[in-house]
Amino acid sequence: MEYAIGVDIGGTKIHFAVVDREGRIVDSHRVPSEAQLGADHVMSLVLQGVDTMIQRMPSGSKASGIGVGSAGQINFVTGTVEYAGSQLPGWTGTPITRILKERYLLPAYADNDVNAIAVAEQMYGAGRGLDSFIVVALGTGIGGAIVEAGRVVRGAKGCAGELGHVSVDFNGPICENCGNNGCVELYASGSGIARLGREVLAGAGGIVPWQPDSRAITQAWLQGERYASQVMDIAIRALAAAIAGYIHMCNPQAVILGGGVAEAGAPFLNALDQEIKSRTSTAVRSAYRLLPAYVGNDAGVIGAAAQVWLYGNG
């Protein structure tokens, strides 16, 4: 059996796993990122975690390579971080794959974390058998990945797929992360839904049966609570407007939706799909399907490892 080591680097945690060629995790562990301590510290945690995974590999086996999915904009060709925001201070410029190759003398790959999720979905999940699809990850922010002709679209410096920073209101609030007005991330991400919830809460005089966080608002919406429904109506319409734009631009076979907000399940997907279809032309509408992400919460680390199989010679 062949194995690869996957590393999923986020602002709050780093997930490590030994993954087999069928996308199964045989061992894993997580550590806090401690990102506030700087890039050198984060990279030292990565190396310690990879050391641990090598030690815990099945007896008699050897890693075929190491794959990393990281928050930020990653230059896939060089394996270097082009830009990382405040969630990973100082991470910009880190030569991830060079450090890994020099230390372990193994093939190493690094990409944006949502691109890694797209690889997992392409090889093992909802994107299997599809040549053209888009992944939208609804977390604290909104991440994205575009697959065309079976390949992840990365752009000139690995920055393609920043789908959360497509504007749905050019007169909207300014996004602190990119400087644009009215990014869809400000409306349909976990933090965006919480922001809308605070606004509704203020207008209702503070008398609503939920706290202004996305999980509580989503649950209240599922139960039919009217103020939560106001919030989710805005979020769904904003997200549908953005996805309709992605569909018109890329004409994909599917849009794969994952992340915490999407865990609201069928009611959320059905309402979103209906709104998307009302905003798209007949030809592109007939080609696409809205699908839930299949691989789940481990998609990042599985997709990171799967880069070894997808891009390696084996």
C-alpha positions, 0 to 999 in steps of 0.5 A: 500500500502506498501512502502520502502525508497531508498537511492542512494549514489554517489560522487556528489549527494544522491538521496532519494525516497519513493518507492512502491512495484511495483517499483513506486516512490511516492516522492523523492528528491536529495541533493549534497553529499558534499563528500569532507567534509568526511564520517560523514557528508555524513552519516548525510545527509543520515539520514536527507534525510531518516527523510525527506522521512519518514515525506513525506510518504503517510498519514497513511503509514509506511516504511517497511524498508530502502535500500541503494545503494552506490558507493564503494565496500559494504559488503552486509552481514554486510552492511559496506563499504569495500572500497570507492575511492576518490569520497567518501573520508573516506567512507571506514569502514562506517557501513551503515546498523548498523547506520540505524537499530539503528536509525529507528528500521527498516530492512535495507540493503546496497549494491553496487550501480550497484548491486542495479541497477541490483535488479531494472532491475531484479524486474521491468525491462530488467532482469525480468524473467531472471535467469542469466544476467550481468549489465554494467553501462557506466558512468564516470567510468564503474560499473558492476553487475552479477546475477546468478540463480536469485541472485546477485553475491557478492564474498568474501567481496562484491567486485564481479562485478568490471567489469570496471577493467577487462583489455583489454590491458595488455600493456595499461595505468595504471588505477589510481583506481585499479593499473591494466594496460589497464582497459576497464574503461580507454577506454569506460567510459565517462572519457575514451572516453574523454581521447581518444578524447583529444589524437585524438584532439592533433593528429588533431592539435586541429581542430575538431568540438567537445569538448573532452567530451564523450557527445559531441564526441558521438553526433559527432559520430552519425553525422558521424564526422570522428575524433569522429568515430576514438574515438568511434571505439576504445571505442566500440572495447574495450568494446566489448572485455571486454563484450565478456570476461564476456559472456564467463565467465558467459554464461548469458541470457542477458547483460543489458547496462545502463548509460550515454554513452549507451544513444547514443541508437540503433546505439551504441548498434547495433555497440557494439552487432556486435563487441561482436558477432564477438568475442564470440563462437557460444554457448555463442553467441546464448544464450545472448541478448544485452539489454538497461537498462529499469528502467532508471536514477532512477534505483539506488534508486528504486533498493535500495528500492527494496532490502526490498522486495527482501531480506525481509520476505514479 
